[in-house]
């Protein structure tokens, strides 16, 4: 077979895998469809492109992605088969996932029913919980990194910027991730743990329920500011009734600004979503028999190659039964198959991979000294097309034919060298990359007054040909714009750095009596009243003054309000009293959001006189209860904590998890576990997602028994 024929042109390889198609662009490179001919298995091949192949950070992140995913063998995480290198270029071979990205589904006209939304997010949470247990934080959870398979499974992809153990891949202060799905601590450049991924999941859940993202703005700066400082618009879930209120609470807890107020881990969030999913399925009820038959008929049409007829029938079925999850999944499969058949028309040109060829051609000229080049053959294709192929013997190739090929190769090399000489005389224009830095970070970068979407600390890419002069403006909420006019190109290694000046207004605060401590938006400021404060007029503020023996007073400063004096009169409180808590076990005591005692047995506390609400917390015995009491000024008031009983839990079958008051406890049996007297909720969850729940009353000094039965 002569060079240039179809069979020869299909032998493009990455490592030992034959490239059979292009899937799309990934987080750091291109993703191709490949075939492992030894195992007869389809794989997805991810490789860096020539733009990132030689950057140390890109290669390191690429390696971390492979190692992170390879350590995580979980049904909701993509499987990695191999991390390899071909001609100096790293690649990852992983399972080929049929289906579609959640991003594509959300941006299409195809609606997702409530049960499917909750199921997808719950699966993602289970995958993340497994990753977090193995010390891996994803840090870039977003819809495009979630793959929906035809069988309803959801898989997390792209661990390219994951934190793997003690690996740090970014310079200090640099934000990594996708803006709309970042957590507040990620925006601030703080140390991240699994709760950052929980926040990103909360953003996706909000977007699925509301049809729009919770934090929106004209540019990246506004979005980042809202993530850190503003609550999202309330969800309108009134049509869902009680389920809507439950989902509002779940979303609100997942999107808490303070990580300590968020779900403690993705597993707890998954459990709450699973419970909400069960309620949604119960409310929707099973599909009627006629719908099940119609779905089976449509799938038969799809298997027989009639994707158009199958899609038409499934659209009618989903309109008639909008809550039928399986019909929605089958419709997506039929539509995708229909599009695939339309693209694969007879006589369609063979797919070309110019970016892959550019990558390996670039590599061949930039290899380390002493590295042996692998033999390659350059094969001419369509007019103007050239393909770089790994050399494989062609059918009928003998010594004479091989000599002919190498002779032709030598001629082509001579031609290429001559062309290179000519090209060097007129080098092609290249992009110009400018590192941009600001203090504080997170400022939007504008070029000649136009938004670029780039945020400091990052890199601005100017298209070729770059201008000789450019004006960069740095903009951040609460700060004055800073503009720099630059002559290009900058000296090698130089970055554009600015320090932004805060745009503040001055306020004079007085209190009666004086000497009060002051907080602004909950944060303590230095000094006591009278005090001069500087506030950002672009935002609303809460200014509070407090003094021992007096009640706290607060003033609200509206956005854009003109500066003026703030005068607060603090009411005098009754003299404090002593609260003596009687308990046989260690507990925490909370009052007005403050922890007065932590892990103490029978603590004694000083509390303001009058009617007060105290909260006793002891997770070891499942206690969290509020107690309202009159505190005697100057005297002592006794608060008796609940005494202990014993909790016993069994289940049939016993391969389930046990939850008490919503928190995971252990696997059955639970025998004589100390528990505070009172009413407890005991939940059961089996591996297939089936759940059951029972209430039990624990009495002082007596055993309480619960037996969970799988429905």
C-alpha positions in Angstrom: 0.0 0.0 0.0 1.4 3.4 -1.0 2.0 6.2 1.5 -1.0 8.5 1.6 -3.6 5.8 1.4 -6.3 5.5 4.1 -4.7 2.5 6.0 -1.4 4.3 6.3 -3.0 7.4 7.5 -4.8 5.6 10.4 -1.5 4.6 12.0 -1.1 7.8 14.1 -0.1 6.7 17.6 0.5 8.0 21.1 2.6 5.5 22.9 1.3 2.0 22.2 -2.2 3.4 21.5 -3.6 4.0 18.0 -5.4 7.4 17.7 -8.9 6.9 16.3 -10.6 10.2 16.9 -10.6 13.5 18.8 -12.8 13.9 21.9 -12.1 17.5 22.7 -9.9 19.9 24.7 -9.2 19.0 28.4 -8.0 21.2 31.2 -4.3 21.2 30.0 -4.3 19.7 26.6 -6.2 17.7 24.0 -8.1 14.4 24.6 -8.2 11.8 21.9 -10.0 8.5 21.4 -7.6 5.7 21.2 -7.4 1.9 20.9 -5.3 -0.5 23.0 -4.9 -3.2 20.3 -3.4 -5.7 22.7 -6.4 -5.7 25.0 -8.9 -4.6 22.3 -10.0 -1.8 24.6 -11.0 1.8 23.8 -9.2 4.4 25.9 -9.2 8.2 26.2 -5.8 9.7 25.6 -5.0 13.0 27.2 -1.8 14.8 26.2 -0.3 18.2 26.6 -0.3 20.4 23.5 2.8 22.1 22.2 1.9 25.3 24.1 2.1 23.5 27.4 4.4 20.6 26.8 7.6 22.3 27.9 6.3 24.2 30.9 7.4 22.7 34.2 4.2 23.6 36.0 2.0 22.1 33.3 4.0 18.9 33.2 3.8 18.7 37.0 0.1 19.2 37.1 -0.4 16.7 34.4 1.6 14.1 36.5 -0.5 15.0 39.6 -3.7 14.5 37.6 -2.7 11.0 36.7 -1.4 10.0 40.1 -4.4 11.5 41.9 -6.9 9.7 39.8 -5.0 6.5 39.7 -5.0 6.3 43.5 -8.8 6.6 43.6 -10.6 3.5 42.5 -14.2 4.6 43.0 -17.4 4.2 40.8 -17.8 8.0 40.6 -14.2 8.8 39.6 -12.6 8.3 36.2 -10.2 5.3 36.0 -6.6 5.9 34.9 -4.8 3.0 33.2 -1.3 4.5 32.5 0.9 7.6 32.7 3.3 7.4 29.8 5.6 9.4 27.7 6.0 9.4 23.9 8.8 11.4 22.2 9.2 13.5 25.3 5.5 14.3 25.6 3.6 12.9 28.6 0.2 11.4 28.2 -2.5 9.8 30.3 -4.5 6.7 29.2 -7.8 6.4 31.0 -11.2 4.8 30.6 -13.3 6.0 27.6 -16.4 7.4 29.1 -19.5 7.3 26.9 -22.1 10.0 27.7 -22.0 13.8 27.9 -20.6 16.4 30.3 -23.0 17.9 32.8 -22.0 21.3 31.4 -23.3 20.4 28.0 -26.6 19.1 29.5 -27.1 22.3 31.5 -26.4 24.6 28.5 -28.7 22.6 26.2 -32.5 22.8 26.0 -32.8 19.3 27.5 -34.3 19.7 31.0 -33.2 17.6 34.0 -35.9 16.4 36.4 -35.4 17.0 40.1 -34.6 13.4 40.9 -31.8 13.3 38.3 -30.3 16.6 39.5 -30.1 15.3 43.1 -28.8 11.9 42.0 -26.0 13.4 39.9 -24.8 15.7 42.7 -25.1 13.0 45.4 -22.9 10.7 43.2 -20.3 13.5 42.8 -20.3 14.0 46.6 -19.7 10.3 47.2 -16.7 10.4 44.8 -15.4 13.5 46.5 -15.8 12.0 49.9 -13.7 9.0 48.8 -11.0 11.4 47.4 -10.9 13.5 50.5 -10.5 10.3 52.7 -7.4 9.6 50.6 -6.0 13.1 51.1 -6.9 14.5 47.7 -8.8 17.8 47.2 -9.9 18.3 43.6 -10.0 22.2 43.7 -11.7 22.5 40.3 -15.2 20.9 40.6 -17.4 22.3 37.9 -20.0 20.9 35.4 -17.5 20.4 32.6 -15.5 18.1 34.9 -18.5 15.8 35.6 -19.4 13.2 33.0 -22.9 11.7 32.8 -22.8 8.1 31.5 -25.7 6.4 29.7 -26.4 4.2 32.7 -27.0 7.2 35.0 -23.5 7.1 36.6 -21.7 10.3 37.2 -17.9 10.4 37.0 -15.5 13.1 38.3 -12.7 14.0 35.8 -9.7 16.3 35.5 -7.7 16.2 38.7 -5.1 18.5 37.0 -4.9 21.0 39.8 -5.7 18.6 42.7 -3.8 18.9 45.9 -2.0 15.5 46.3 -0.6 15.1 49.8 2.0 17.8 50.3 2.3 18.7 46.6 2.0 22.4 46.0 1.7 23.5 42.3 1.1 27.2 42.5 3.1 30.2 43.6 2.1 31.9 46.8 -1.1 34.0 46.4 -2.0 32.5 43.0 -5.6 31.4 42.6 -6.2 28.1 40.8 -9.6 27.0 39.7 -12.6 28.2 37.7 -13.9 31.6 38.9 -17.7 30.9 39.3 -17.2 27.7 41.3 -14.4 28.8 43.6 -14.9 28.8 47.4 -14.3 31.9 49.5 -11.1 30.5 51.0 -9.9 29.6 47.5 -10.4 33.2 46.3 -8.5 34.5 49.4 -5.6 32.1 48.7 -6.1 30.2 52.0 -5.2 26.6 52.7 -7.9 24.3 51.2 -9.4 21.1 52.4 -12.4 19.0 51.3 -14.9 21.7 52.4 -13.7 23.8 49.4 -15.0 21.1 47.1 -18.2 21.0 49.1 -18.7 24.7 48.3 -18.1 24.1 44.6 -20.7 21.3 44.7 -23.1 23.7 46.4 -22.7 26.2 43.5 -23.5 23.4 41.0 -26.6 22.3 43.0 -27.8 25.9 43.2 -27.3 26.3 39.4 -29.2 23.1 38.7 -32.1 24.2 40.9 -32.3 27.8 39.9 -31.2 27.6 36.3 -28.5 30.2 36.8 -25.3 30.6 38.8 -25.5 31.9 42.4 -22.7 34.5 42.0 -22.9 36.5 38.8 -21.2 39.7 37.7 -20.0 41.7 34.7 -16.5 40.5 35.1 -14.3 38.1 37.2 -13.7 40.7 39.8 -17.4 41.2 40.6 -17.9 37.4 40.8 -15.0 36.9 43.1 -16.2 39.7 45.4 -19.7 38.2 45.6 -18.3 34.8 46.4 -16.4 36.2 49.4 -18.9 38.8 50.6 -22.5 38.4 49.4 -25.2 35.7 49.8 -26.7 34.3 46.6 -30.2 35.3 45.6 -32.8 33.2 47.5 -33.9 30.0 45.7 -37.5 30.0 44.6 -38.5 26.4 45.3 -42.1 27.1 46.5 -43.6 24.6 43.9 -41.7 21.8 45.6 -43.4 22.4 49.0 -41.6 20.9 52.0 -38.9 19.4 49.7 -38.1 22.9 48.5 -37.4 24.1 52.1 -35.2 21.1 52.7 -33.2 21.8 49.5 -32.9 25.5 50.5 -31.3 24.4 53.8 -29.0 22.0 52.1 -27.8 24.6 49.5 -27.5 27.2 52.2 -25.3 25.0 54.3 -23.1 23.9 51.4 -22.6 27.6 50.4 -21.7 28.9 53.8 -18.9 31.5 53.6 -17.2 30.1 56.7 -15.9 26.5 56.1 -16.7 25.7 59.8 -20.4 26.4 59.1 -20.4 24.3 55.9 -21.0 20.6 55.7 -18.0 19.0 57.5 -17.4 16.6 54.6 -18.9 15.6 51.2 -20.2 12.3 52.7 -22.6 14.1 55.0 -23.8 16.3 52.1 -24.3 13.1 50.0 -26.4 11.6 52.8 -28.7 14.6 52.9 -29.0 14.6 49.1 -29.8 10.9 49.1 -32.6 11.5 51.6 -34.0 14.4 49.5 -33.7 12.2 46.4 -35.7 9.4 48.1 -38.4 12.0 48.9 -38.5 13.2 45.3 -38.8 9.6 44.0 -41.5 8.9 46.5 -43.4 12.0 45.5 -43.1 11.2 41.7 -44.1 7.6 42.2 -43.2 4.7 39.8 -43.8 5.2 36.1 -46.9 3.6 34.6 -46.6 0.3 32.8 -47.3 2.0 29.4 -44.3 4.3 29.9 -42.0 1.4 30.7 -43.1 -0.4 27.5 -42.6 2.8 25.5 -39.1 3.2 26.9 -38.2 -0.4 26.0 -39.6 0.1 22.4 -37.5 3.3 22.0 -34.3 1.5 23.2 -35.0 -1.3 20.7 -35.2 1.3 17.9 -31.9 2.7 19.1 -30.2 -0.6 19.2 -31.4 -1.3 15.6 -29.7 1.9 14.4 -32.9 4.0 14.1 -31.8 6.8 16.4 -34.0 9.4 14.8 -37.2 7.4 15.5 -36.0 6.6 19.0 -35.3 10.3 19.8 -38.7 11.3 18.6 -40.5 8.7 20.7 -38.4 9.6 23.8 -39.1 13.3 23.4 -42.9 12.5 23.5 -42.3 10.2 26.5 -40.4 12.8 28.5 -43.1 15.5 27.8 -45.8 13.2 29.0 -43.8 12.0 32.1 -41.3 14.7 32.9 -40.1 13.0 36.1 -39.2 9.7 34.3 -35.4 9.7 34.8 -34.6 6.7 32.6 -36.5 8.3 29.7 -34.4 11.5 30.0 -31.2 9.5 30.0 -32.2 7.4 27.0 -33.2 10.6 25.1 -29.7 12.0 25.6 -28.1 8.8 24.3 -30.4 8.8 21.2 -29.7 12.5 20.4 -26.0 11.9 20.7 -26.2 8.8 18.5 -28.2 10.7 15.9 -25.6 13.5 15.8 -22.8 11.0 15.5 -24.5 9.3 12.5 -25.0 12.6 10.8 -21.4 13.5 11.1 -20.1 10.1 9.9 -21.4 10.4 6.3 -19.9 8.2 3.6 -17.1 10.1 1.8 -16.5 12.4 4.8 -12.8 13.5 4.9 -10.6 11.7 7.4 -10.0 13.5 10.6 -6.7 15.4 10.9 -4.8 16.3 14.0 -2.6 19.4 13.3 -2.2 20.2 17.0 -1.0 16.7 17.7 1.5 16.8 14.9 2.7 20.2 16.0 3.3 18.9 19.5 5.4 16.0 18.4 7.2 17.9 15.7 8.1 20.6 18.4 9.3 17.9 20.7 11.6 16.3 18.1 13.5 19.6 17.8 13.6 20.3 21.6 14.7 16.9 23.0 17.3 16.6 25.7 20.8 15.9 24.6 21.6 12.2 24.2 18.0 11.2 23.7 17.5 9.0 20.6 14.9 9.9 18.2 12.3 7.3 17.2 12.1 6.5 13.5 9.2 8.4 11.8 7.8 8.6 8.4 6.3 11.7 6.9 3.3 10.8 4.6 1.7 13.2 2.2 -2.1 13.3 2.4 -4.6 15.8 0.9 -3.3 18.9 -0.7 -1.6 21.1 1.9 -1.8 18.3 4.5 1.2 16.6 6.2 1.0 13.8 8.8 3.7 12.7 11.2 3.3 9.0 11.9 5.1 6.4 14.0 6.9 4.1 11.6 5.3 0.7 11.2 6.0 -1.8 8.4 3.4 -1.5 5.7 1.9 -4.5 3.9 4.3 -5.8 1.3 7.2 -3.7 2.5 10.6 -5.3 1.8 14.2 -4.2 1.9 14.0 -2.5 -1.5 10.8 -0.7 -0.6 12.3 0.3 2.8 15.3 1.8 1.1 13.0 3.7 -1.2 11.2 5.1 1.8 14.4 6.2 3.5 15.6 7.8 0.3 12.3 9.8 0.1 12.7 10.7 3.7 16.1 12.1 3.1 14.9 14.3 0.3 12.0 15.5 2.5 14.5 16.4 5.3 16.6 18.4 2.9 13.5 20.3 1.7 12.4 20.9 5.3 15.8 22.3 6.2 15.8 24.6 3.3 12.3 25.7 4.2 13.4 26.3 7.8 16.2 28.6 6.6 13.7 30.7 4.7 11.2 30.7 7.6 13.9 31.9 10.0 14.4 34.9 7.8 10.8 35.9 8.4 9.8 34.5 11.8 6.0 34.1 12.4 4.5 36.4 14.9 4.2 34.9 18.4 1.8 35.6 21.3 3.1 37.8 24.1 2.6 36.6 27.6 2.7 39.1 30.5 2.7 38.0 34.1 0.3 40.4 36.0 0.5 40.8 39.8 -1.4 43.0 42.3 -1.5 43.6 46.0 -4.2 42.6 47.0 -4.7 39.8 44.4 -7.9 39.2 42.5 -7.9 42.4 40.5 -9.4 42.3 37.0 -7.0 43.3 34.2 -8.3 45.5 31.4 -6.3 46.2 28.1 -6.9 49.6 26.7 -10.1 49.8 28.7 -11.5 46.4 27.6 -12.2 43.5 29.9 -10.0 40.5 29.3 -11.3 38.0 31.9 -7.8 37.8 33.4 -7.4 38.2 37.2 -4.3 38.8 39.2 -2.1 36.9 40.0 -2.2 35.3 36.6 -0.9 35.7 33.1 -2.2 38.0 30.3 -1.8 36.7 26.7 -1.7 39.4 24.0 -2.5 38.0 20.5 0.1 38.3 17.7 1.2 40.7 16.4 1.6 42.4 19.8 1.4 46.2 19.9 4.4 48.4 20.7 2.5 50.0 23.6 -0.4 49.0 25.7 -2.3 50.5 28.7 -3.2 48.0 31.5 -5.8 48.9 34.0 -6.2 47.0 37.3 -9.6 47.1 38.9 -10.9 45.7 42.2 -14.0 46.5 44.2 -13.2 48.8 47.1 -10.0 50.1 45.5 -9.0 52.8 43.1 -8.2 51.8 39.5 -4.5 51.7 38.7 -3.4 52.2 35.1 0.1 51.4 33.7 1.2 52.3 30.1 3.9 49.8 29.0 6.3 49.6 26.1 6.5 46.1 24.7 8.1 43.7 24.9 9.1 43.7 28.6 12.6 42.6 29.6 12.8 38.8 30.0 11.4 37.6 33.4 9.8 40.9 34.3 6.2 41.0 35.5 3.7 43.9 35.7 3.1 44.6 39.5 0.9 47.2 41.1 -0.3 48.0 44.6 -4.0 49.1 44.7 -5.0 51.9 47.0 -8.2 51.3 48.9 -11.1 53.7 48.2 -12.3 54.5 51.7 -14.4 57.1 53.6 -13.8 58.3 57.1 -16.4 58.0 59.9 -16.2 59.2 63.5 -17.7 56.7 66.0 -18.8 57.7 69.6 -20.4 55.6 72.2 -22.1 56.4 75.5 -20.3 55.3 77.7 -17.0 55.6 75.9 -14.3 52.9 75.9 -16.4 50.3 73.9 -14.8 47.7 71.6 -15.7 48.0 68.0 -16.3 45.5 65.2 -16.9 46.2 61.5 -18.9 43.4 59.7 -18.1 41.1 62.6 -14.3 41.7 62.6 -12.7 43.3 65.6 -10.8 46.6 64.9 -8.0 48.1 67.0 -8.8 50.7 69.6 -11.9 51.7 71.6 -14.5 54.5 71.2 -14.3 57.3 70.4 -12.7 56.1 67.2 -12.2 57.1 63.6 -13.1 54.4 61.1 -12.3 53.9 57.4 -15.1 52.2 55.4 -15.4 51.1 51.8 -18.3 53.2 50.3 -18.9 50.5 47.6 -20.4 48.1 50.2 -22.9 48.0 53.1 -21.3 47.7 56.6 -22.4 46.8 60.1 -20.6 48.8 62.8 -21.1 47.5 66.4 -19.9 48.7 69.8 -19.8 46.5 73.0 -18.7 47.1 76.6 -18.7 44.8 79.6 -21.8 45.4 81.7 -23.6 47.0 78.7 -25.6 45.6 75.8 -24.2 45.7 72.3 -25.5 48.3 69.9 -25.1 48.3 66.1 -25.4 50.8 63.2 -25.8 49.9 59.6 -24.0 52.0 56.9 -25.7 51.8 53.5 -23.8 51.4 50.3 -22.7 54.8 49.0 -23.9 56.6 52.2 -22.1 60.0 52.8 -19.7 60.0 55.8 -20.9 61.4 59.1 -20.8 60.8 62.9 -22.0 57.5 64.3 -23.3 57.8 67.9 -24.4 54.7 69.8 -25.9 54.5 73.3 -25.2 51.2 75.1 -27.9 50.0 77.5 -26.7 49.0 80.9 -27.2 45.3 81.7 -28.1 43.7 85.0 -25.2 42.4 87.0 -24.0 39.0 85.9 -24.8 35.8 87.7 -23.3 32.4 87.8 -24.7 29.4 85.9 -23.6 26.0 87.4 -24.0 23.2 84.9 -24.4 19.8 86.4 -23.3 17.0 84.1 -21.6 13.6 84.4 -19.8 13.9 81.0 -17.8 16.6 79.2 -19.8 19.1 77.2 -19.6 22.5 75.5 -21.8 25.5 76.6 -22.7 28.2 74.0 -24.3 31.6 74.7 -25.1 34.1 72.0 -22.8 32.4 69.5 -19.9 32.3 72.0 -18.4 29.2 73.5 -18.3 29.8 77.3 -17.0 26.3 78.1 -15.5 23.5 76.0 -15.2 19.9 76.9 -15.8 20.4 80.6 -17.6 18.4 83.2 -20.0 20.5 85.3 -18.6 23.9 84.3 -19.4 27.1 86.2 -20.0 30.2 84.0 -20.5 33.9 84.4 -23.6 35.0 82.4 -25.5 38.3 82.1 -28.5 38.4 84.4 -32.0 38.0 83.1 -33.7 35.7 80.7 -30.9 33.8 78.7 -30.7 30.9 76.2 -27.9 28.5 76.7 -27.0 25.5 74.4 -25.4 22.3 75.6 -23.4 20.3 73.1 -21.9 16.8 73.6 -21.5 15.0 70.3 -20.2 11.8 72.0 -23.6 11.3 73.6 -25.7 12.8 70.8 -26.6 15.9 72.7 -27.4 19.3 71.3 -30.2 21.0 73.2 -31.3 24.6 74.1 -32.2 25.6 77.7 -33.9 28.8 78.5 -33.5 30.0 82.1 -33.6 33.1 84.4 -30.1 33.9 85.5 -30.1 35.5 89.0 -28.0 38.7 89.0 -25.2 38.3 91.6 -26.5 34.8 92.4 -26.2 31.2 91.2 -28.5 29.4 88.8 -28.3 25.6 88.3 -28.7 23.9 84.9 -28.9 20.1 85.0 -27.8 18.4 81.8 -29.7 15.3 80.6 -28.6 12.1 82.3 -27.4 9.1 80.3 -29.1 6.0 79.0 -27.8 3.4 76.5 -28.5 3.0 72.8 -28.6 -0.4 71.0 -29.0 -0.6 67.2 -29.3 -3.6 64.9 -30.3 -3.9 61.3 -31.6 -6.5 58.9 -29.7 -7.0 56.7 -26.7 -5.6 58.6 -24.6 -4.3 55.7 -25.7 -0.7 56.2 -24.5 2.5 57.7 -26.0 3.9 60.9 -26.8 7.6 61.4 -27.9 9.3 64.6 -29.5 12.7 64.2 -28.2 12.8 60.7 -24.5 12.2 61.5 -22.8 8.9 60.6 -22.1 6.7 63.6 -20.9 3.3 62.6 -22.0 -0.1 61.1 -24.3 -2.4 63.1 -24.5 -3.7 65.7 -24.3 -0.7 68.1 -24.3 -2.1 71.6 -24.8 -0.2 74.9 -23.6 3.1 73.4 -24.0 6.0 76.0 -26.6 8.5 74.9 -28.2 11.6 76.5 -31.7 11.0 77.6 -34.2 12.4 75.1 -35.5 11.7 71.6 -33.1 10.6 68.9 -33.5 10.0 65.2 -31.7 6.8 64.0 -31.2 6.3 60.2 -30.1 3.4 58.1 -28.6 3.4 54.6 -27.8 0.3 52.6 -25.3 0.1 49.7 -28.0 0.3 47.0 -29.1 3.7 48.4 -32.2 2.4 50.3 -32.8 4.3 53.5 -35.0 3.9 56.6 -35.4 6.0 59.7 -36.8 5.5 63.2 -37.3 7.7 66.2 -36.3 6.4 69.7 -36.8 7.7 73.2 -33.7 7.2 75.4 -34.5 7.1 79.1 -32.3 7.8 82.1 -30.3 4.6 83.1 -32.3 2.4 80.7 -31.4 0.7 77.4 -33.1 1.8 74.2 -33.4 -0.6 71.3 -33.8 0.1 67.6 -34.0 -2.5 64.8 -33.8 -1.2 61.2 -35.6 -3.3 58.6 -34.8 -2.7 54.9 -38.0 -1.8 53.1 
